Amino acid sequence: MINSPSKYYNNGDLIKECFEKLGPYIKNCHAKDIKLRDAYTIHFDDVALGSRGVDFKTFLTCLSKFKDIPLIMEHMTTNNEYEKAAITIRTICGTTGIQFY
């Protein structure tokens, strides 16, 4: 859904809007991160979770308000990358007081 520079740089607002409108209908969430490529045309690249553009503090805060919604990490190729992504999510949660059950 992040498909323009405006949405990229203001994705926290987009995340809040999505959870407000779709919250009761969400069955699972995918955690991935993107980077706006410095190029002549708009292009987004998948990057390591937590390393670039997605406002994960807002994402995880909104997600934590709902019970029993799985969070899936994707687009990594090694176990080490998945471990780093999980540490990133746990760190954001720990530093912001977000709790999942």
MARTITOR-391614 format. One record per residue: y, z, x of N, C-alpha, C in turn; residue number from 1; residue in one letter. Coordinates in Angstrom, 2 decimals, decimal comma. Layout:
BEGIN
+---------+---------+---------+---------+---------+---------+---------+---------+---------+-----+------+
:    n_yy :    n_zz :    n_xx :   ca_yy :   ca_zz :   ca_xx :    c_yy :    c_zz :    c_xx :  nr : rest :
+---------+---------+---------+---------+---------+---------+---------+---------+---------+-----+------+
:       Y :       Z :       X :       Y :       Z :       X :       Y :       Z :       X : NUM :    A :
...
+---------+---------+---------+---------+---------+---------+---------+---------+---------+-----+------+
***
This chain:
BEGIN
+---------+---------+---------+---------+---------+---------+---------+---------+---------+-----+------+
:    n_yy :    n_zz :    n_xx :   ca_yy :   ca_zz :   ca_xx :    c_yy :    c_zz :    c_xx :  nr : rest :
+---------+---------+---------+---------+---------+---------+---------+---------+---------+-----+------+
:   -1,19 :    0,00 :    0,80 :    0,00 :    0,00 :    0,00 :    1,26 :    0,00 :    0,85 :   1 :    M :
:    1,12 :    0,34 :    2,11 :    2,26 :    0,25 :    3,02 :    2,29 :   -1,19 :    3,51 :   2 :    I :
:    3,19 :   -1,97 :    2,92 :    3,20 :   -3,40 :    3,19 :    4,58 :   -3,95 :    3,54 :   3 :    N :
:    5,50 :   -3,04 :    3,90 :    6,84 :   -3,47 :    4,28 :    7,43 :   -2,43 :    5,23 :   4 :    S :
:    8,41 :   -2,81 :    6,02 :    9,05 :   -1,81 :    6,89 :    9,64 :   -0,64 :    6,10 :   5 :    P :
:   10,22 :   -0,92 :    4,95 :   10,79 :    0,15 :    4,13 :    9,73 :    1,17 :    3,74 :   6 :    S :
:    8,59 :    0,70 :    3,27 :    7,50 :    1,62 :    2,89 :    6,92 :    2,31 :    4,12 :   7 :    K :
:    6,87 :    1,60 :    5,23 :    6,35 :    2,19 :    6,46 :    7,21 :    3,37 :    6,91 :   8 :    Y :
:    8,52 :    3,16 :    6,94 :    9,41 :    4,21 :    7,43 :    9,66 :    5,32 :    6,41 :   9 :    Y :
:    9,31 :    5,08 :    5,16 :    9,47 :    6,07 :    4,10 :    8,14 :    6,38 :    3,42 :  10 :    N :
:    7,06 :    6,33 :    4,18 :    5,75 :    6,45 :    3,56 :    5,47 :    7,83 :    2,97 :  11 :    N :
:    6,16 :    8,86 :    3,41 :    6,00 :   10,18 :    2,81 :    6,37 :   10,15 :    1,34 :  12 :    G :
:    7,45 :    9,46 :    1,00 :    7,85 :    9,33 :   -0,40 :    6,83 :    8,52 :   -1,20 :  13 :    D :
:    6,29 :    7,46 :   -0,60 :    5,26 :    6,66 :   -1,26 :    4,01 :    7,50 :   -1,50 :  14 :    L :
:    3,62 :    8,29 :   -0,53 :    2,43 :    9,15 :   -0,67 :    2,63 :   10,14 :   -1,81 :  15 :    I :
:    3,79 :   10,79 :   -1,87 :    4,07 :   11,73 :   -2,96 :    4,01 :   11,04 :   -4,31 :  16 :    K :
:    4,62 :    9,87 :   -4,41 :    4,62 :    9,13 :   -5,66 :    3,20 :    8,78 :   -6,10 :  17 :    E :
:    2,38 :    8,35 :   -5,16 :    1,00 :    7,98 :   -5,49 :    0,21 :    9,19 :   -6,00 :  18 :    C :
:    0,34 :   10,32 :   -5,33 :   -0,38 :   11,51 :   -5,77 :    0,15 :   12,00 :   -7,12 :  19 :    F :
:    1,46 :   11,90 :   -7,36 :    2,01 :   12,31 :   -8,65 :    1,48 :   11,44 :   -9,78 :  20 :    E :
:    1,40 :   10,14 :   -9,56 :    0,97 :    9,21 :  -10,60 :   -0,54 :    9,12 :  -10,74 :  21 :    K :
:   -1,24 :    9,19 :   -9,62 :   -2,68 :    8,91 :   -9,62 :   -3,56 :   10,14 :   -9,40 :  22 :    L :
:   -2,94 :   11,27 :   -9,08 :   -3,69 :   12,47 :   -8,70 :   -4,94 :   12,76 :   -9,50 :  23 :    G :
:   -4,86 :   12,83 :  -10,82 :   -6,06 :   13,16 :  -11,61 :   -7,16 :   12,10 :  -11,55 :  24 :    P :
:   -6,81 :   10,92 :  -11,10 :   -7,78 :    9,81 :  -11,07 :   -8,36 :    9,57 :   -9,68 :  25 :    Y :
:   -7,87 :   10,25 :   -8,67 :   -8,33 :   10,04 :   -7,30 :   -9,74 :   10,62 :   -7,14 :  26 :    I :
:  -10,63 :    9,81 :   -6,62 :  -12,03 :   10,23 :   -6,41 :  -12,35 :   10,48 :   -4,95 :  27 :    K :
:  -11,64 :    9,82 :   -4,02 :  -11,76 :   10,09 :   -2,59 :  -10,55 :    9,50 :   -1,89 :  28 :    N :
:  -10,31 :    9,94 :   -0,67 :   -9,19 :    9,43 :    0,12 :   -9,70 :    8,98 :    1,48 :  29 :    C :
:   -9,04 :    7,97 :    2,01 :   -9,37 :    7,44 :    3,33 :   -8,23 :    7,78 :    4,28 :  30 :    H :
:   -8,58 :    8,40 :    5,38 :   -7,57 :    8,76 :    6,39 :   -7,61 :    7,74 :    7,51 :  31 :    A :
:   -6,55 :    6,98 :    7,59 :   -6,40 :    6,05 :    8,71 :   -4,92 :    5,95 :    9,00 :  32 :    K :
:   -4,59 :    5,46 :   10,15 :   -3,20 :    5,38 :   10,55 :   -2,87 :    3,94 :   10,91 :  33 :    D :
:   -1,59 :    3,61 :   10,85 :   -1,15 :    2,27 :   11,16 :    0,10 :    2,30 :   12,04 :  34 :    I :
:    0,36 :    1,17 :   12,65 :    1,55 :    1,00 :   13,49 :    2,17 :   -0,34 :   13,11 :  35 :    K :
:    3,47 :   -0,33 :   12,95 :    4,19 :   -1,57 :   12,72 :    4,35 :   -2,28 :   14,06 :  36 :    L :
:    3,77 :   -3,46 :   14,16 :    3,81 :   -4,20 :   15,41 :    5,21 :   -4,76 :   15,65 :  37 :    R :
:    5,64 :   -4,68 :   16,89 :    6,92 :   -5,24 :   17,29 :    6,72 :   -6,74 :   17,48 :  38 :    D :
:    6,98 :   -7,49 :   16,41 :    6,75 :   -8,93 :   16,45 :    7,78 :   -9,64 :   15,56 :  39 :    A :
:    7,70 :  -10,94 :   15,51 :    8,64 :  -11,71 :   14,71 :    8,30 :  -11,66 :   13,22 :  40 :    Y :
:    7,06 :  -11,40 :   12,91 :    6,65 :  -11,25 :   11,51 :    6,11 :   -9,85 :   11,31 :  41 :    T :
:    6,11 :   -9,40 :   10,07 :    5,63 :   -8,06 :    9,77 :    4,11 :   -8,03 :    9,91 :  42 :    I :
:    3,65 :   -7,10 :   10,74 :    2,21 :   -6,95 :   10,95 :    1,91 :   -5,49 :   11,24 :  43 :    H :
:    0,89 :   -4,96 :   10,58 :    0,47 :   -3,58 :   10,80 :   -0,88 :   -3,57 :   11,49 :  44 :    F :
:   -1,02 :   -2,73 :   12,50 :   -2,29 :   -2,56 :   13,20 :   -2,87 :   -1,20 :   12,87 :  45 :    D :
:   -4,21 :   -1,13 :   12,72 :   -4,88 :    0,17 :   12,63 :   -4,83 :    0,82 :   14,00 :  46 :    D :
:   -4,51 :    2,11 :   14,02 :   -4,45 :    2,86 :   15,28 :   -5,14 :    4,21 :   15,07 :  47 :    V :
:   -5,32 :    4,94 :   16,16 :   -5,98 :    6,25 :   16,09 :   -5,26 :    7,15 :   15,09 :  48 :    A :
:   -6,04 :    7,83 :   14,30 :   -5,50 :    8,69 :   13,26 :   -4,54 :    9,73 :   13,84 :  49 :    L :
:   -3,36 :    9,82 :   13,23 :   -2,37 :   10,79 :   13,67 :   -1,49 :   10,35 :   14,81 :  50 :    G :
:   -1,64 :    9,12 :   15,25 :   -0,88 :    8,70 :   16,43 :    0,34 :    7,85 :   16,12 :  51 :    S :
:    0,54 :    7,48 :   14,90 :    1,65 :    6,57 :   14,62 :    2,39 :    6,87 :   13,33 :  52 :    R :
:    2,27 :    5,96 :   12,36 :    3,23 :    5,91 :   11,28 :    2,99 :    6,70 :   10,02 :  53 :    G :
:    1,77 :    7,00 :    9,67 :    1,51 :    7,66 :    8,39 :    1,90 :    9,13 :    8,46 :  54 :    V :
:    2,59 :    9,58 :    7,43 :    3,04 :   10,98 :    7,33 :    1,86 :   11,83 :    6,87 :  55 :    D :
:    1,03 :   12,24 :    7,82 :   -0,18 :   13,00 :    7,47 :    0,12 :   14,40 :    6,96 :  56 :    F :
:    1,23 :   14,97 :    7,35 :    1,59 :   16,29 :    6,80 :    1,77 :   16,18 :    5,30 :  57 :    K :
:    2,51 :   15,19 :    4,85 :    2,70 :   14,98 :    3,41 :    1,39 :   14,59 :    2,75 :  58 :    T :
:    0,65 :   13,69 :    3,37 :   -0,64 :   13,24 :    2,81 :   -1,58 :   14,43 :    2,59 :  59 :    F :
:   -1,75 :   15,25 :    3,61 :   -2,67 :   16,38 :    3,51 :   -2,15 :   17,45 :    2,57 :  60 :    L :
:   -0,85 :   17,65 :    2,53 :   -0,27 :   18,61 :    1,59 :   -0,54 :   18,18 :    0,15 :  61 :    T :
:   -0,31 :   16,92 :   -0,15 :   -0,57 :   16,41 :   -1,49 :   -2,06 :   16,47 :   -1,83 :  62 :    C :
:   -2,89 :   16,07 :   -0,90 :   -4,34 :   16,09 :   -1,13 :   -4,85 :   17,50 :   -1,37 :  63 :    L :
:   -4,29 :   18,48 :   -0,68 :   -4,79 :   19,86 :   -0,80 :   -4,55 :   20,47 :   -2,17 :  64 :    S :
:   -3,71 :   19,86 :   -2,98 :   -3,44 :   20,37 :   -4,32 :   -4,54 :   20,03 :   -5,31 :  65 :    K :
:   -5,45 :   19,19 :   -4,89 :   -6,56 :   18,77 :   -5,74 :   -7,87 :   19,28 :   -5,17 :  66 :    F :
:   -8,77 :   19,63 :   -6,01 :  -10,07 :   20,17 :   -5,57 :  -11,13 :   19,08 :   -5,56 :  67 :    K :
:  -12,04 :   19,21 :   -4,63 :  -13,24 :   18,37 :   -4,56 :  -12,96 :   16,88 :   -4,39 :  68 :    D :
:  -11,94 :   16,54 :   -3,60 :  -11,71 :   15,14 :   -3,26 :  -12,08 :   14,95 :   -1,79 :  69 :    I :
:  -13,12 :   14,18 :   -1,52 :  -13,52 :   13,95 :   -0,12 :  -12,45 :   13,18 :    0,65 :  70 :    P :
:  -12,34 :   13,51 :    1,92 :  -11,45 :   12,80 :    2,83 :  -12,31 :   12,08 :    3,85 :  71 :    L :
:  -12,24 :   10,77 :    3,85 :  -13,06 :    9,94 :    4,72 :  -12,21 :    9,42 :    5,86 :  72 :    I :
:  -12,67 :    9,59 :    7,09 :  -11,99 :    9,00 :    8,25 :  -12,67 :    7,68 :    8,56 :  73 :    M :
:  -11,87 :    6,67 :    8,89 :  -12,47 :    5,36 :    9,12 :  -11,74 :    4,58 :   10,21 :  74 :    E :
:  -12,34 :    3,46 :   10,56 :  -11,79 :    2,52 :   11,54 :  -11,79 :    3,05 :   12,96 :  75 :    H :
:  -12,77 :    3,89 :   13,28 :  -12,95 :    4,34 :   14,65 :  -14,31 :    3,81 :   15,12 :  76 :    M :
:  -14,48 :    3,69 :   16,42 :  -15,70 :    3,06 :   16,91 :  -16,64 :    4,01 :   17,65 :  77 :    T :
:  -16,14 :    5,17 :   18,08 :  -16,99 :    6,09 :   18,83 :  -16,96 :    7,48 :   18,21 :  78 :    T :
:  -17,96 :    8,28 :   18,53 :  -17,97 :    9,66 :   18,06 :  -16,77 :   10,43 :   18,59 :  79 :    N :
:  -16,38 :   10,15 :   19,83 :  -15,21 :   10,81 :   20,42 :  -13,94 :   10,53 :   19,60 :  80 :    N :
:  -13,77 :    9,30 :   19,15 :  -12,60 :    8,97 :   18,34 :  -12,62 :    9,74 :   17,01 :  81 :    E :
:  -13,80 :    9,87 :   16,41 :  -13,92 :   10,64 :   15,16 :  -13,63 :   12,12 :   15,41 :  82 :    Y :
:  -14,11 :   12,64 :   16,51 :  -13,84 :   14,04 :   16,85 :  -12,35 :   14,28 :   17,04 :  83 :    E :
:  -11,68 :   13,38 :   17,74 :  -10,23 :   13,51 :   17,94 :   -9,48 :   13,43 :   16,61 :  84 :    K :
:   -9,92 :   12,55 :   15,74 :   -9,29 :   12,42 :   14,42 :   -9,47 :   13,70 :   13,61 :  85 :    A :
:  -10,67 :   14,27 :   13,65 :  -10,92 :   15,52 :   12,93 :  -10,06 :   16,65 :   13,49 :  86 :    A :
:   -9,92 :   16,70 :   14,80 :   -9,06 :   17,72 :   15,43 :   -7,62 :   17,52 :   14,98 :  87 :    I :
:   -7,17 :   16,27 :   14,90 :   -5,81 :   15,99 :   14,45 :   -5,60 :   16,51 :   13,04 :  88 :    T :
:   -6,53 :   16,24 :   12,14 :   -6,41 :   16,70 :   10,76 :   -6,41 :   18,23 :   10,71 :  89 :    I :
:   -7,33 :   18,85 :   11,44 :   -7,38 :   20,33 :   11,44 :   -6,11 :   20,93 :   12,04 :  90 :    R :
:   -5,56 :   20,30 :   13,06 :   -4,33 :   20,80 :   13,69 :   -3,16 :   20,72 :   12,72 :  91 :    T :
:   -3,02 :   19,59 :   12,03 :   -1,94 :   19,46 :   11,05 :   -2,10 :   20,52 :    9,97 :  92 :    I :
:   -3,31 :   20,70 :    9,50 :   -3,55 :   21,71 :    8,46 :   -3,23 :   23,11 :    8,99 :  93 :    C :
:   -3,65 :   23,41 :   10,20 :   -3,43 :   24,72 :   10,78 :   -1,98 :   25,04 :   11,02 :  94 :    G :
:   -1,20 :   24,06 :   11,45 :    0,20 :   24,30 :   11,74 :    1,08 :   24,30 :   10,49 :  95 :    T :
:    0,57 :   23,82 :    9,39 :    1,36 :   23,77 :    8,15 :    0,83 :   24,70 :    7,08 :  96 :    T :
:   -0,28 :   25,38 :    7,35 :   -0,84 :   26,32 :    6,37 :   -1,63 :   25,65 :    5,26 :  97 :    G :
:   -1,99 :   24,40 :    5,43 :   -2,77 :   23,69 :    4,42 :   -4,21 :   24,16 :    4,51 :  98 :    I :
:   -4,80 :   24,44 :    3,36 :   -6,19 :   24,88 :    3,32 :   -7,01 :   23,98 :    2,41 :  99 :    Q :
:   -8,18 :   23,65 :    2,88 :   -9,14 :   22,90 :    2,06 :  -10,35 :   23,77 :    1,85 : 100 :    F :
:  -10,97 :   23,59 :    0,72 :  -12,16 :   24,40 :    0,37 :  -13,36 :   23,53 :    0,21 : 101 :    Y :
+---------+---------+---------+---------+---------+---------+---------+---------+---------+-----+------+
***
